[in-house]
Amino acid sequence: MKFLGISGSSKLDSLNSLLLHNAFELLNKEHQWEVVSVANIPIFEQTDEEPDSVQKLRKKVNESDIVVISTPEHNHSYSASLKNAIDWLSIPLDKNPFRWKVVATMSASTGSLGGPRAQEHLWVVLKSLGAILVPGPEVFLVNADKKFIEGKLTDEVAKKFITELLNNSIILANAIKCGLNQKS
Ligand SMILES: Cc1cc2nc3c(=O)[nH]c(=O)nc-3n(C[C@H](O)[C@H](O)[C@H](O)COP(=O)(O)O)c2cc1C
């Protein structure tokens, strides 16, 4: 499978980017993965000229089998920079790259809840684009600033849930591929 990790943070030393790297390192070596950030995407405007950064992201989402989005929680929702990127990709709606795409979400927050409200808002938006959301388990990395040592995730319980989430995403992606092949 080809995994694309999208970090919803615009920070260079983002905890969510770190979480995605650590998550993908748990995968078997047969899978490919890459992590991108939404930091360099300009503010959305309705225009026919799509910026290069958006074109690149659209291509990466299109070419992936599974997208994993990790977002910070900002004021009880997901980050504005992630929403901005999704809005660019959402047009045109019927060709948006999240349609029929298997998408898993997680969040890392320095707070004691770990970003559940951010993910709930994100699910509503992804569902509107036709994404196939991986139903669980839900992964919220609480107190995330205390969960990494030299960039390595130390929370074994979180690792267990992440592994399960990624395994479920693979099962779902295989099922979707199979169904789409039968349809065409
Ligand atoms: C503007 C702003 C609002 C925030 N609001 C919340 C919040 O509502 N809930 C929460 O758990 N953390 C909140 N935080 C803390 C972020 O979740 C925390 O900084 C996060 O771990 C950053 O992830 P990153 O390093 O990937 O950017 C907020 C941070 C900022 C900058």
The ligand as an SDF file (V2000), in Angstrom:
LIG
                    3D

 31 33  0  0  0  0  0  0  0  0999 V2000
   -4.2870   28.7180   18.4860 C   0  0  0  0  0  0  0  0  0  0  0  0
   -4.1720   27.4470   19.2930 C   0  0  0  0  0  0  0  0  0  0  0  0
   -5.2970   26.8900   19.8550 C   0  0  0  0  0  0  0  0  0  0  0  0
   -5.2000   25.6950   20.5620 C   0  0  0  0  0  0  0  0  0  0  0  0
   -6.3410   25.1200   21.0310 N   0  0  0  0  0  0  0  0  0  0  0  0
   -6.2840   23.8830   21.5960 C   0  0  0  0  0  0  0  0  0  0  0  0
   -7.4690   23.1790   21.9440 C   0  0  0  0  0  0  0  0  0  0  0  0
   -8.5630   23.6420   21.7550 O   0  0  0  0  0  0  0  0  0  0  0  0
   -7.3490   21.9350   22.4600 N   0  0  0  0  0  0  0  0  0  0  0  0
   -6.1150   21.3510   22.6780 C   0  0  0  0  0  0  0  0  0  0  0  0
   -6.0640   20.2050   23.1150 O   0  0  0  0  0  0  0  0  0  0  0  0
   -4.9760   21.9940   22.3450 N   0  0  0  0  0  0  0  0  0  0  0  0
   -5.0450   23.2350   21.8050 C   0  0  0  0  0  0  0  0  0  0  0  0
   -3.8920   23.8760   21.4190 N   0  0  0  0  0  0  0  0  0  0  0  0
   -2.6240   23.1880   21.6450 C   0  0  0  0  0  0  0  0  0  0  0  0
   -2.2590   22.3990   20.3870 C   0  0  0  0  0  0  0  0  0  0  0  0
   -3.1200   21.2990   20.2190 O   0  0  0  0  0  0  0  0  0  0  0  0
   -0.8380   21.9580   20.4900 C   0  0  0  0  0  0  0  0  0  0  0  0
   -0.0550   23.0990   20.3520 O   0  0  0  0  0  0  0  0  0  0  0  0
   -0.5390   20.8930   19.4700 C   0  0  0  0  0  0  0  0  0  0  0  0
    0.0770   19.8290   20.0760 O   0  0  0  0  0  0  0  0  0  0  0  0
    0.3340   21.3950   18.4000 C   0  0  0  0  0  0  0  0  0  0  0  0
    0.5930   20.3570   17.5030 O   0  0  0  0  0  0  0  0  0  0  0  0
    1.7310   20.6090   16.4180 P   0  0  0  0  0  0  0  0  0  0  0  0
    3.0380   20.6220   17.1600 O   0  0  0  0  0  0  0  0  0  0  0  0
    1.6230   19.4470   15.4770 O   0  0  0  0  0  0  0  0  0  0  0  0
    1.4230   21.9250   15.7710 O   0  0  0  0  0  0  0  0  0  0  0  0
   -3.9490   25.0730   20.7420 C   0  0  0  0  0  0  0  0  0  0  0  0
   -2.8030   25.6720   20.1860 C   0  0  0  0  0  0  0  0  0  0  0  0
   -2.9070   26.8320   19.4620 C   0  0  0  0  0  0  0  0  0  0  0  0
   -1.6700   27.4280   18.8560 C   0  0  0  0  0  0  0  0  0  0  0  0
  1  2  1  0
  2  3  1  0
  2 30  2  0
  3  4  2  0
  4  5  1  0
  4 28  1  0
  5  6  2  0
  6  7  1  0
  6 13  1  0
  7  8  2  0
  7  9  1  0
  9 10  1  0
 10 11  2  0
 10 12  1  0
 12 13  2  0
 13 14  1  0
 14 15  1  0
 14 28  1  0
 15 16  1  0
 16 17  1  0
 16 18  1  0
 18 19  1  0
 18 20  1  0
 20 21  1  0
 20 22  1  0
 22 23  1  0
 23 24  1  0
 24 25  2  0
 24 26  1  0
 24 27  1  0
 28 29  2  0
 29 30  1  0
 30 31  1  0
M  END
$$$$
